[in-house]
Amino acid sequence: MTLKVLTVDDSKTIRMIVKKAFQSYDCSICEAENGAEGLAAATKEKPGLIILDITMPVMNGIEMLDRLKSDPELKNIPVIMLTAESGKDNVLNIVKKGIKDYMVKPFKGEDLIERVRKIMPLESKTEADSTENKPVKYFSQIEDIIVLSLPAKVTRPVTVEVEGKLQTKVQEMTAAQLKKMILDMGGVSETNLSLIKLIIAAFQQCQHAGIAVKLVANPKQSEELKGFQETSQITVSHSIEEAKTVL
């Protein structure tokens, strides 16, 4: 059964980290930018988990948490709080309010998943879930940067599909005067020849259009890329945040 996750944070970057953390699992993500929007989303969606920031405008996370706990229909939803403060008093205060866990910013997506697994089971997406039964969204945007997130398994048909969508996206970027792209292979489960060909094709399309592109991969993937002549010389960033700083 698909787990509904509500992420409530005024930072687009944090919401993106949360979304990417769950992308390999059978989860649907809904977002809110403040506690007021989060409370409305929780009431409507009845999520199975809430990832809740403390410091937000309009209504902060503590206020939203208090409202959740006072609502009979929402009070039992597990909540993981996000805080920029690691002080003992701050941690004790939020733990006393009945949260399941907390995380101190900044954090990595895999660390969040580790915390979630202590609360509830997570089911990995099957290939059918990823390709046949759900629409695939390859592109997202962070500020003025387009992010192309590669699917878990890249095959020849997937390569053809992504290249076609990329060609259209590059044309849209040119029209909108967007000149930066991040190619994110963080969710890729296998480094194979089809993936290598797709990476090279993406770089060529972007460079031809005057679009600066950076590749994001984890350390293991980075080593695997060095084993292919075509990608051995590509400079790899290990996070989207790192890639943003060099674009």
C-alpha positions as MATLAB code, in Angstrom:
seq = 'MTLKVLTVDDSKTIRMIVKKAFQSYDCSICEAENGAEGLAAATKEKPGLIILDITMPVMNGIEMLDRLKSDPELKNIPVIMLTAESGKDNVLNIVKKGIKDYMVKPFKGEDLIERVRKIMPLESKTEADSTENKPVKYFSQIEDIIVLSLPAKVTRPVTVEVEGKLQTKVQEMTAAQLKKMILDMGGVSETNLSLIKLIIAAFQQCQHAGIAVKLVANPKQSEELKGFQETSQITVSHSIEEAKTVL';
ca = [
       0.000    0.000    0.000;
       1.366    3.405   -0.987;
       2.533    5.474    1.981;
       1.450    9.126    1.938;
       4.207   11.422    3.213;
       3.568   15.092    3.973;
       6.673   17.301    4.020;
       6.149   20.724    5.605;
       9.016   23.176    5.204;
       9.451   26.705    3.852;
      12.691   25.618    2.144;
      12.292   24.229   -1.380;
      15.690   22.580   -1.032;
      14.686   20.641    2.070;
      11.407   19.557    0.479;
      13.391   18.357   -2.546;
      15.744   16.352   -0.316;
      12.752   14.702    1.342;
      11.111   13.917   -2.004;
      14.299   12.400   -3.411;
      14.822   10.338   -0.269;
      11.519    8.535   -0.870;
      11.693    8.266   -4.666;
      12.793    4.613   -4.635;
       9.946    3.596   -2.329;
       6.209    3.079   -2.755;
       5.332    6.543   -1.432;
       3.409    9.586   -2.598;
       4.664   12.982   -1.447;
       2.584   16.069   -0.751;
       4.149   19.392    0.214;
       3.348   22.485    2.245;
       5.371   25.668    2.823;
       4.196   26.496    6.352;
       2.245   25.091    9.277;
      -1.082   26.493    8.157;
      -0.781   24.872    4.730;
       0.555   21.719    6.382;
      -2.410   21.452    8.722;
      -4.821   21.858    5.814;
      -2.935   19.216    3.807;
      -2.907   16.818    6.771;
      -6.658   17.246    7.231;
      -7.320   16.608    3.551;
      -4.775   13.893    2.742;
      -4.564   12.005    6.080;
      -0.895   11.143    5.500;
       0.789    8.160    7.095;
       3.862   10.229    8.014;
       4.646   13.929    8.433;
       8.132   15.433    8.067;
       7.743   18.769    9.877;
      10.138   21.717   10.117;
      10.081   23.889   13.231;
      10.964   27.376   11.953;
       8.451   28.555    9.341;
       6.390   31.690    8.648;
       2.610   32.010    9.169;
       2.449   29.008   11.516;
       5.601   27.330   12.833;
       6.095   23.608   13.282;
       5.475   23.596   17.038;
       2.119   25.325   16.554;
       1.173   22.886   13.816;
       2.219   19.935   15.979;
       0.058   21.190   18.856;
      -2.912   21.485   16.475;
      -2.281   17.962   15.158;
      -2.141   16.476   18.636;
      -5.411   18.171   19.610;
      -7.279   16.737   16.609;
      -8.647   13.212   17.228;
      -8.352   12.332   13.527;
      -4.754   13.534   13.175;
      -3.128   13.037   16.563;
      -1.807    9.546   15.841;
       0.014   10.428   12.611;
       3.753    9.808   13.178;
       5.779   13.029   13.009;
       9.507   13.504   12.446;
      10.578   17.042   13.334;
      13.341   18.949   11.561;
      15.304   21.467   13.586;
      18.322   23.678   13.018;
      19.100   23.552   16.744;
      20.721   20.562   18.431;
      20.706   21.896   22.003;
      19.534   19.496   24.717;
      16.700   21.737   25.955;
      15.357   22.226   22.414;
      15.415   18.489   21.719;
      13.700   17.648   25.011;
      10.964   20.184   24.353;
      10.008   18.722   20.980;
      10.345   15.097   22.130;
       7.916   15.778   24.994;
       5.278   16.777   22.448;
       4.959   13.194   21.238;
       6.996   13.158   18.046;
       8.404    9.870   16.776;
      11.881   11.243   16.017;
      13.775   14.392   15.088;
      16.612   15.368   12.757;
      19.020   18.278   12.906;
      19.586   20.199    9.662;
      21.438   19.735    7.410;
      20.822   16.036    6.825;
      21.108   13.491    4.041;
      18.186   11.686    2.460;
      19.542    8.274    3.400;
      19.698    9.345    7.048;
      16.031   10.318    6.914;
      15.095    6.960    5.414;
      17.017    5.208    8.203;
      14.958    7.091   10.808;
      11.695    6.334    9.002;
      12.487    2.610    8.844;
      12.663    2.591   12.647;
       9.049    3.794   12.723;
       7.440    1.886    9.859;
       8.308   -0.476    6.981;
       9.047    0.999    3.548;
       8.313   -0.955    0.390;
      10.634   -0.491   -2.576;
       9.006    0.355   -5.878;
       8.782   -2.489   -8.340;
       9.805   -1.867  -11.917;
       6.116   -2.004  -12.847;
       5.368    0.694  -10.280;
       8.056    2.875  -11.752;
       7.239    2.511  -15.414;
       3.862    0.999  -16.213;
       1.387    2.091  -13.564;
       2.657    5.579  -12.729;
       3.620    8.524  -14.897;
       7.359    9.149  -14.903;
       8.505   12.648  -14.110;
      12.131   13.096  -15.025;
      12.435   16.850  -14.668;
      12.145   19.214  -11.731;
      13.393   22.733  -11.084;
      15.410   24.244   -8.244;
      15.608   28.019   -8.578;
      17.026   28.585  -12.101;
      18.382   25.047  -12.441;
      16.619   22.170  -14.205;
      17.232   18.770  -12.600;
      17.028   15.620  -14.733;
      16.580   12.656  -12.359;
      17.462    9.407  -14.071;
      15.255    6.357  -13.381;
      16.398    3.424  -11.242;
      16.994    1.154  -14.227;
      18.178    2.591  -17.555;
      17.488    0.346  -20.534;
      17.606    1.057  -24.268;
      13.875    1.947  -24.430;
      14.274    4.214  -21.391;
      17.255    5.908  -23.057;
      15.198    6.652  -26.171;
      12.341    8.015  -24.058;
      14.544   10.239  -21.889;
      16.519   11.579  -24.860;
      13.254   12.580  -26.539;
      11.970   14.329  -23.429;
      15.356   15.979  -22.924;
      15.303   17.402  -26.432;
      11.938   19.025  -25.712;
      13.120   20.281  -22.315;
      16.258   21.807  -23.818;
      14.102   23.715  -26.296;
      11.907   24.956  -23.434;
      14.986   25.993  -21.459;
      16.393   27.906  -24.408;
      13.105   29.774  -24.842;
      13.008   30.578  -21.104;
      16.721   31.518  -21.074;
      17.531   28.839  -18.502;
      21.165   27.813  -18.847;
      21.854   25.337  -16.045;
      21.071   21.636  -15.674;
      21.927   18.973  -13.109;
      21.939   15.345  -14.235;
      21.135   13.356  -11.091;
      21.802    9.618  -11.070;
      21.383    9.249   -7.300;
      18.360    6.974   -7.758;
      20.028    4.727  -10.361;
      20.461    1.135   -9.176;
      22.742   -0.155  -11.947;
      25.569    1.472  -13.897;
      25.361   -0.066  -17.359;
      26.161    0.816  -20.960;
      22.686    2.240  -21.608;
      23.181    4.645  -18.704;
      26.606    5.697  -20.018;
      25.173    6.393  -23.463;
      22.341    8.413  -21.931;
      24.744   10.516  -19.858;
      26.894   11.288  -22.909;
      23.828   12.115  -25.021;
      22.533   14.456  -22.306;
      25.872   16.259  -22.051;
      26.041   16.642  -25.836;
      22.496   18.017  -26.113;
      23.075   20.517  -23.323;
      26.467   21.667  -24.542;
      25.135   22.119  -28.070;
      22.431   24.410  -26.653;
      24.878   26.352  -24.474;
      23.538   24.831  -21.246;
      25.986   24.172  -18.413;
      25.490   20.680  -16.981;
      26.812   18.903  -13.882;
      26.541   15.218  -13.020;
      25.537   14.112   -9.499;
      26.364   10.585   -8.328;
      27.221    8.889   -5.054;
      30.839    7.798   -4.377;
      30.228    4.195   -5.483;
      28.642    5.353   -8.743;
      31.510    7.797   -9.296;
      34.010    4.935   -9.168;
      31.893    2.879  -11.559;
      31.766    5.759  -14.042;
      35.571    5.871  -14.090;
      35.511    2.323  -15.476;
      33.945    3.545  -18.726;
      36.164    5.488  -21.131;
      33.280    7.760  -22.138;
      32.629    9.009  -18.588;
      36.047    8.584  -16.955;
      36.919   12.276  -17.336;
      33.585   13.748  -16.225;
      33.788   15.683  -12.961;
      31.160   14.321  -10.570;
      29.457   16.112   -7.664;
      28.204   14.023   -4.769;
      25.083   16.084   -4.023;
      22.740   18.504   -5.737;
      23.816   21.210   -3.285;
      27.445   20.681   -4.288;
      26.557   20.771   -7.986;
      24.653   24.037   -7.530;
      27.758   25.748   -6.172;
      29.831   24.994   -9.268;
      27.247   25.695  -11.953;
];
